Amino acid sequence: MDNKMEKRYGLPTAIAMVIGIVIGSGVFIKGGKVLNLTGGNLLQGVAVVGIVGLICIICSLVFATLGQRYEKVNGVVDYAEMALGPNYAYYVGWFMNSIYVPALVSMLAFFSAMMFLQLFGIKAVDFEHGQINPTAIGVGAGFMMIGYGINALSPKLAGKMQVSMTVIKLIPLLVMGIVGTIAGFVNGTTMEVLNFVNTADYTAVDGAGFFRAIVGFAFAYEGWILATSINAELKNAKRNLPLALVIGSLVTIVIYALYIWAMSSLGDVQAIRSTWPFGETLPGMAFANLFGKTVGVLVYVFITISCLGTMNGLIMSSCRGLYALSARGMGPKPEFFGDVDKQNNFCMKSALVGMMLGGFWYAWTVMVWMGGPEMFGAVHGIEWIAWEPDEIGIICLYIMYIPMMIGLMIKAKDLGFVRRFVLPILGLGCCFLFAYAIWMGYGWKKCLGFLVFFLVVEFIGYRFKGKAKVEA
């Protein structure tokens, strides 16, 4: 029996899928943070966008090579298995299922609430006075529960929502990127922002600030690894997958860079920097400056949908996380959590665990990392647990790519020199750069604190590991 997926997608569709998967809500949330961490230096902010984008292109090309060799694989867990065997794949999968994906879901649930409340002029977080709005906590929790509910009860509807949300989230980025850039040059505000580095108000940032900006903006590019899983359905995958990844990533870099650059249309660097730490007010300020107050408010409809769309895509993965491990005969009670509900043909038990993990990380996000009513009081005074779950989780995954890239160089003896050695070595350099950036930007206490937490979680995974299925 031929169980191979149909070769249904050409290069244009593949490029569109890469762009749709990678572009999300991160640029709206992290844009202001990047400009603040670079001290209001617009050129450094754009450089951050380019550096992180280049890292993603290089790493995606390495995994495109893996995808071309193993056309039955579907995701980073399978790549880990092919490179280093089922045991390493299990620990990668356990990390993604218990930390990486649900932590991102929780952050996006709160960010969605933050952007939604901007429609009504309600501030979710008062950074200056250390207060977090209980309404924002409730709205974010509601968004997350609805997301898990739709994915579990109607996975087809969740898929259709994802497609429409992808289109909607591109609208404000393209409009602001193009119109804002033109307006900035015509009005002279771009030159004012560029000249800020020559004024007495500018204070050059140290290396830690620049590296923290790199770590923070990695959030905006995350998702490219999911794009490599389309290779089994791609016509002429050996040619089209690398092309789609490069072209799609380059388009994303241009759109992101234009958006960040377009923020200069405000002409007030201090106003841009004042949106720290979440930057939720920056899009409204920029759109209101160009199109009027009404548009400055309505843009949050698009941004909220963008955040919810990204959250929905991650929830789709979260619901299937434990099921994917169970399908390998690994993890807690694989025969139970690997069961597919006959009524809606979906892995309901796995989805329930995903929702519980999302709930845990949501509580961690708003009560531990944000510190609840005393937001940045206690937690940020204890550096060992002051790490931001989404950012440090993303960098941790890049570190877990390192053995996969080494495994590719050792095992892929049939590949040419470039694909076997040059690309993986460049990919290793990118992963080490991210590791260095997180160490310099976060400091050793936060990094070691997360490492201890990570090892505890992986030890729990070890206790439930079981034995992988052996295929005939």
C-alpha positions as CSV (number, residue, x, y, z in Angstrom):
1,M,0.0,0.0,0.0
2,D,1.2,3.5,-0.9
3,N,0.9,5.7,2.2
4,K,2.8,8.7,0.8
5,M,1.2,12.1,0.9
6,E,-0.1,13.6,-2.4
7,K,2.3,16.0,-4.1
8,R,-0.2,18.8,-4.2
9,Y,1.7,22.1,-3.6
10,G,3.8,24.1,-6.0
11,L,6.4,26.8,-5.2
12,P,4.0,29.8,-4.9
13,T,1.8,27.9,-2.5
14,A,4.8,26.8,-0.5
15,I,6.1,30.4,-0.2
16,A,2.7,31.6,0.9
17,M,2.6,28.9,3.6
18,V,6.0,29.8,4.9
19,I,5.0,33.5,5.1
20,G,1.7,32.6,6.7
21,I,3.3,30.4,9.3
22,V,6.2,32.7,10.3
23,I,4.5,36.1,10.3
24,G,2.5,36.4,13.5
25,S,1.9,38.8,16.3
26,G,5.5,39.1,17.5
27,V,6.4,42.2,15.5
28,F,3.5,44.1,17.1
29,I,4.5,43.0,20.6
30,K,8.3,43.0,20.4
31,G,8.8,46.0,18.0
32,G,8.7,48.6,20.7
33,K,10.8,46.4,22.9
34,V,13.5,46.2,20.3
35,L,13.6,49.9,19.7
36,N,13.9,50.6,23.4
37,L,16.6,48.0,24.0
38,T,18.6,49.5,21.2
39,G,18.3,52.9,22.9
40,G,16.1,54.4,20.1
41,N,18.7,53.6,17.5
42,L,16.6,52.9,14.5
43,L,19.4,51.4,12.4
44,Q,20.3,48.9,15.2
45,G,16.6,48.0,15.5
46,V,16.4,47.1,11.8
47,A,19.8,45.3,12.2
48,V,18.2,43.1,14.9
49,V,15.4,42.2,12.5
50,G,17.9,41.3,9.8
51,I,20.2,39.3,12.1
52,V,17.4,37.1,13.5
53,G,15.9,36.7,10.1
54,L,19.3,35.5,8.7
55,I,19.6,33.0,11.5
56,C,16.2,31.6,10.7
57,I,17.1,31.3,7.0
58,I,20.3,29.4,7.7
59,C,18.7,27.0,10.3
60,S,15.7,26.4,8.1
61,L,17.9,25.4,5.2
62,V,19.6,22.8,7.5
63,F,16.2,21.3,8.4
64,A,15.1,21.5,4.7
65,T,18.0,19.1,4.1
66,L,16.6,16.8,6.7
67,G,13.2,17.2,5.3
68,Q,14.4,16.2,1.8
69,R,16.1,13.1,3.1
70,Y,13.1,11.9,5.2
71,E,9.9,12.8,3.4
72,K,7.8,10.9,5.8
73,V,8.7,13.1,8.8
74,N,6.5,15.8,10.2
75,G,8.2,18.2,12.5
76,V,11.2,18.8,14.7
77,V,10.6,15.7,16.9
78,D,10.8,13.5,13.8
79,Y,14.0,15.2,12.7
80,A,15.5,14.6,16.1
81,E,14.6,10.9,15.8
82,M,16.1,10.6,12.4
83,A,19.3,12.4,13.5
84,L,19.9,10.9,16.9
85,G,17.3,8.2,17.5
86,P,14.0,7.8,19.4
87,N,15.3,8.6,22.9
88,Y,16.5,12.1,22.0
89,A,13.4,12.7,20.0
90,Y,11.3,11.9,23.0
91,Y,13.1,14.4,25.2
92,V,12.7,17.1,22.5
93,G,9.0,16.2,22.2
94,W,8.6,16.3,26.0
95,F,10.1,19.7,26.2
96,M,8.0,21.1,23.3
97,N,4.8,19.6,24.8
98,S,5.4,20.6,28.4
99,I,7.3,23.9,28.1
100,Y,7.8,25.4,24.6
101,V,4.4,25.3,23.1
102,P,2.1,25.9,26.1
103,A,4.3,28.7,27.3
104,L,4.0,30.4,24.0
105,V,0.2,29.8,24.0
106,S,-0.1,31.4,27.4
107,M,1.9,34.5,26.4
108,L,-0.1,34.9,23.3
109,A,-3.4,34.5,25.2
110,F,-2.4,37.4,27.5
111,F,-1.0,39.5,24.6
112,S,-4.3,39.0,22.7
113,A,-6.2,40.3,25.8
114,M,-3.8,43.2,26.0
115,M,-4.4,44.2,22.4
116,F,-8.1,43.6,22.7
117,L,-8.5,45.9,25.7
118,Q,-6.7,48.7,23.8
119,L,-9.9,48.9,21.7
120,F,-11.6,50.2,24.8
121,G,-8.7,52.3,26.2
122,I,-8.1,49.8,29.0
123,K,-4.5,49.4,30.0
124,A,-3.6,45.7,30.8
125,V,-0.4,46.4,32.6
126,D,0.7,49.6,34.5
127,F,4.4,49.1,34.4
128,E,5.2,52.3,36.2
129,H,3.1,51.4,39.3
130,G,3.6,47.7,39.1
131,Q,-0.1,46.8,38.6
132,I,-1.7,44.2,36.3
133,N,-5.3,44.6,35.4
134,P,-7.4,41.6,36.6
135,T,-9.7,42.1,33.6
136,A,-6.8,41.4,31.3
137,I,-6.0,38.2,33.2
138,G,-9.6,37.1,32.8
139,V,-10.0,38.0,29.2
140,G,-6.7,36.2,28.3
141,A,-7.8,33.1,30.2
142,G,-11.1,33.2,28.3
143,F,-9.3,33.5,24.9
144,M,-7.1,30.5,25.7
145,M,-10.0,28.3,26.9
146,I,-12.1,29.1,23.9
147,G,-9.1,28.3,21.6
148,Y,-8.6,24.9,23.2
149,G,-12.3,24.2,23.1
150,I,-12.6,25.0,19.4
151,N,-9.6,22.9,18.5
152,A,-10.8,19.9,20.5
153,L,-14.4,20.0,19.6
154,S,-14.2,21.2,16.0
155,P,-10.6,20.8,14.6
156,K,-11.8,21.5,11.0
157,L,-13.2,24.9,12.1
158,A,-9.9,25.7,13.8
159,G,-8.1,25.0,10.6
160,K,-10.4,27.3,8.6
161,M,-9.9,30.0,11.2
162,Q,-6.2,29.7,10.8
163,V,-6.3,30.4,7.1
164,S,-8.5,33.5,7.4
165,M,-6.5,34.9,10.3
166,T,-3.3,34.6,8.3
167,V,-4.7,36.9,5.6
168,I,-6.0,39.4,8.2
169,K,-2.8,39.8,10.1
170,L,-0.9,40.9,7.0
171,I,-3.1,43.9,6.4
172,P,-1.8,46.3,9.2
173,L,1.8,45.2,8.6
174,L,1.7,46.0,4.9
175,V,-0.3,49.2,5.3
176,M,1.9,50.6,8.0
177,G,5.1,49.4,6.5
178,I,4.5,51.0,3.1
179,V,2.5,54.1,4.1
180,G,4.5,54.8,7.2
181,T,7.9,54.5,5.4
182,I,6.7,56.9,2.7
183,A,5.2,59.4,5.2
184,G,8.4,59.3,7.3
185,F,10.6,60.4,4.4
186,V,8.1,63.0,3.1
187,N,7.5,64.5,6.5
188,G,11.1,64.4,7.6
189,T,10.3,62.4,10.7
190,T,12.5,59.5,9.7
191,M,15.5,61.7,9.5
192,E,14.7,63.1,13.0
193,V,14.6,59.6,14.4
194,L,17.8,58.7,12.6
195,N,19.5,61.8,13.9
196,F,18.5,61.0,17.5
197,V,21.8,59.1,17.9
198,N,23.6,62.5,17.4
199,T,21.7,64.3,20.2
200,A,22.5,64.7,23.8
201,D,19.4,62.6,24.8
202,Y,20.9,59.5,23.2
203,T,22.8,57.0,25.4
204,A,24.5,54.2,23.5
205,V,23.3,50.8,24.7
206,D,25.7,48.2,25.9
207,G,26.1,44.7,24.4
208,A,23.6,43.2,26.8
209,G,20.8,45.5,25.5
210,F,21.5,44.6,21.9
211,F,21.6,40.8,22.7
212,R,18.4,41.1,24.7
213,A,16.8,42.7,21.6
214,I,18.0,39.7,19.5
215,V,16.6,37.2,22.0
216,G,13.3,39.1,22.2
217,F,12.8,39.4,18.5
218,A,13.3,35.7,17.9
219,F,9.7,35.4,19.1
220,A,8.6,37.2,15.9
221,Y,10.2,34.7,13.6
222,E,9.3,31.5,15.5
223,G,7.3,29.0,13.5
224,W,9.7,28.5,10.6
225,I,10.5,24.9,11.8
226,L,6.8,24.0,11.2
227,A,7.1,25.1,7.6
228,T,9.6,22.4,6.9
229,S,6.9,19.7,7.5
230,I,5.2,20.5,4.1
231,N,8.0,18.7,2.1
232,A,6.0,15.5,1.8
233,E,3.2,17.3,0.0
234,L,5.5,19.6,-2.1
235,K,6.2,19.0,-5.8
236,N,9.9,18.8,-6.5
237,A,10.6,19.2,-2.8
238,K,14.4,19.0,-3.2
239,R,14.3,22.2,-5.2
240,N,11.1,24.0,-4.0
241,L,11.5,23.5,-0.2
242,P,14.8,25.4,0.2
243,L,13.5,28.1,-2.3
244,A,10.2,28.5,-0.4
245,L,12.1,28.8,2.9
246,V,14.6,31.4,1.6
247,I,12.1,33.5,-0.4
248,G,9.4,33.3,2.4
249,S,11.9,34.3,5.0
250,L,13.3,37.1,2.9
251,V,9.8,38.5,2.4
252,T,9.2,38.2,6.1
253,I,12.4,40.1,6.9
254,V,11.4,42.9,4.4
255,I,7.9,43.2,5.9
256,Y,9.2,43.3,9.5
257,A,12.0,45.7,8.7
258,L,9.5,48.0,6.9
259,Y,7.2,47.9,9.9
260,I,10.0,48.7,12.4
261,W,11.3,51.4,10.1
262,A,7.8,52.9,9.7
263,M,7.6,53.5,13.4
264,S,9.9,56.5,12.6
265,S,6.9,58.2,11.1
266,L,6.0,59.2,14.7
267,G,9.2,61.4,14.8
268,D,9.4,61.1,18.6
269,V,12.0,58.6,19.8
270,Q,11.1,59.1,23.4
271,A,7.4,58.4,22.7
272,I,8.4,55.2,21.0
273,R,10.6,54.1,23.9
274,S,7.9,55.0,26.4
275,T,5.8,52.0,25.1
276,W,8.2,49.7,27.0
277,P,8.0,46.9,28.0
278,F,5.2,45.4,25.8
279,G,4.8,48.0,23.1
280,E,1.0,47.5,23.0
281,T,0.4,51.3,22.6
282,L,2.9,51.7,19.8
283,P,0.8,50.5,16.8
284,G,-2.1,52.7,17.9
285,M,0.1,55.7,18.2
286,A,1.7,55.1,14.8
287,F,-1.6,54.5,13.0
288,A,-3.3,57.4,14.7
289,N,-0.5,59.7,13.6
290,L,-0.9,58.7,10.0
291,F,-4.6,57.9,9.6
292,G,-6.4,59.6,12.5
293,K,-7.5,58.5,16.0
294,T,-10.3,56.2,14.8
295,V,-8.0,54.1,12.7
296,G,-5.5,54.1,15.6
297,V,-8.2,52.4,17.6
298,L,-9.6,50.1,15.0
299,V,-6.2,48.7,14.1
300,Y,-6.3,46.8,17.3
301,V,-9.1,44.6,15.8
302,F,-6.6,43.4,13.2
303,I,-3.8,43.0,15.8
304,T,-6.0,41.1,18.2
305,I,-7.0,38.7,15.4
306,S,-3.3,38.4,14.5
307,C,-2.4,37.4,18.1
308,L,-5.4,35.0,18.3
309,G,-4.4,33.5,15.0
310,T,-0.9,32.8,16.2
311,M,-2.3,31.4,19.5
312,N,-4.7,29.2,17.5
313,G,-1.8,27.7,15.5
314,L,0.1,26.9,18.6
315,I,-2.9,25.4,20.3
316,M,-3.4,23.1,17.3
317,S,0.1,21.8,18.0
318,S,-0.4,21.7,21.8
319,C,-3.6,19.6,21.4
320,R,-1.6,17.0,19.5
321,G,1.5,17.0,21.6
322,L,1.0,14.1,23.9
323,Y,-0.8,12.2,21.1
324,A,2.4,12.5,19.0
325,L,4.5,11.0,21.8
326,S,1.9,8.3,22.4
327,A,2.0,7.3,18.7
328,R,5.6,6.3,19.3
329,G,4.6,4.2,22.3
330,M,6.3,6.7,24.7
331,G,5.2,9.0,27.4
332,P,2.6,8.4,30.2
333,K,0.0,5.7,29.3
334,P,0.4,5.9,25.5
335,E,-2.5,3.5,24.9
336,F,-4.7,6.0,26.8
337,F,-3.5,9.3,25.5
338,G,-2.9,8.0,22.0
339,D,-6.6,7.2,21.7
340,V,-8.6,9.0,19.0
341,D,-12.2,9.9,20.0
342,K,-14.6,8.2,17.5
343,Q,-17.2,11.0,17.8
344,N,-15.1,13.8,16.4
345,N,-12.1,11.8,15.2
346,F,-9.7,13.8,17.4
347,C,-7.3,13.1,20.2
348,M,-9.4,14.5,23.0
349,K,-7.4,13.2,25.9
350,S,-4.2,14.7,24.5
351,A,-6.0,18.0,23.9
352,L,-7.2,18.1,27.6
353,V,-3.6,17.6,28.8
354,G,-2.5,20.4,26.4
355,M,-5.2,22.7,27.9
356,M,-4.0,21.9,31.5
357,L,-0.4,22.7,30.6
358,G,-1.5,25.9,28.9
359,G,-3.4,26.8,32.1
360,F,-0.2,26.1,34.2
361,W,1.9,28.4,32.0
362,Y,-0.8,31.1,31.9
363,A,-0.8,31.1,35.7
364,W,3.0,31.2,35.7
365,T,3.0,34.1,33.1
366,V,0.6,36.4,34.9
367,M,1.3,35.5,38.5
368,V,5.0,34.6,38.6
369,W,6.7,36.3,35.7
370,M,4.4,39.3,35.8
371,G,4.1,39.0,39.5
372,G,0.3,39.4,39.8
373,P,-0.9,42.6,41.5
374,E,2.7,43.5,42.4
375,M,3.8,42.9,38.9
376,F,7.6,43.3,38.7
377,G,8.2,43.4,42.4
378,A,9.0,40.0,43.9
379,V,9.8,38.0,40.8
380,H,12.2,40.3,39.1
381,G,14.0,40.7,42.4
382,I,14.6,36.9,42.3
383,E,16.6,36.5,39.1
384,W,16.6,32.7,39.3
385,I,13.0,32.7,38.2
386,A,12.8,36.0,36.4
387,W,13.2,34.5,32.9
388,E,10.5,35.3,30.3
389,P,9.0,31.9,29.4
390,D,8.4,32.5,25.7
391,E,11.9,34.0,24.9
392,I,14.0,31.6,26.9
393,G,12.0,28.6,25.7
394,I,12.6,29.6,22.0
395,I,16.4,29.8,22.6
396,C,16.4,26.5,24.5
397,L,14.9,24.9,21.4
398,Y,17.7,26.3,19.2
399,I,20.2,24.8,21.6
400,M,18.4,21.5,21.2
401,Y,18.9,21.8,17.4
402,I,22.7,21.6,18.0
403,P,22.9,17.7,18.3
404,M,20.6,17.4,15.3
405,M,22.9,19.4,13.1
406,I,25.9,17.5,14.4
407,G,24.1,14.2,13.7
408,L,23.4,15.3,10.1
409,M,27.1,15.9,9.5
410,I,28.0,12.5,10.9
411,K,25.3,10.4,9.2
412,A,24.6,12.1,5.9
413,K,27.6,10.7,4.1
414,D,25.8,10.8,0.7
415,L,25.4,14.6,0.8
416,G,27.6,17.1,-0.9
417,F,30.1,19.2,1.0
418,V,27.9,22.3,1.3
419,R,24.8,20.5,2.5
420,R,26.6,18.1,4.8
421,F,29.1,20.5,6.4
422,V,28.8,24.2,5.4
423,L,25.1,24.7,6.1
424,P,25.1,22.7,9.4
425,I,28.3,24.5,10.6
426,L,26.6,27.9,9.8
427,G,23.5,26.6,11.6
428,L,25.6,25.7,14.6
429,G,27.1,29.2,14.6
430,C,23.6,30.6,14.7
431,C,22.5,28.4,17.6
432,F,25.6,29.3,19.6
433,L,25.0,33.0,18.8
434,F,21.5,32.7,20.3
435,A,22.9,30.8,23.3
436,Y,25.5,33.6,23.8
437,A,22.8,36.2,23.4
438,I,20.6,34.7,26.0
439,W,23.5,34.4,28.4
440,M,24.6,38.0,27.9
441,G,21.1,39.5,27.7
442,Y,19.5,37.6,30.6
443,G,22.5,37.0,32.9
444,W,23.8,33.8,34.3
445,K,21.3,33.6,37.2
446,K,18.2,33.6,34.9
447,C,19.9,31.1,32.5
448,L,20.9,28.7,35.2
449,G,17.5,29.1,37.0
450,F,15.8,28.0,33.8
451,L,18.3,25.2,33.3
452,V,17.4,23.8,36.7
453,F,13.6,24.0,35.8
454,F,14.3,22.4,32.4
455,L,16.2,19.5,34.0
456,V,13.4,18.9,36.5
457,V,10.8,18.8,33.7
458,E,12.9,16.5,31.6
459,F,13.4,14.2,34.7
460,I,9.7,14.0,35.0
461,G,9.6,13.0,31.4
462,Y,12.2,10.4,32.0
463,R,10.0,8.8,34.6
464,F,7.2,8.5,32.1
465,K,9.4,7.6,29.1
466,G,8.5,4.0,28.3
467,K,9.8,2.2,25.2
468,A,9.5,3.4,21.7
469,K,7.6,1.4,19.1
470,V,9.8,-0.5,16.7
471,E,8.5,-0.4,13.2
472,A,8.6,-3.5,11.2
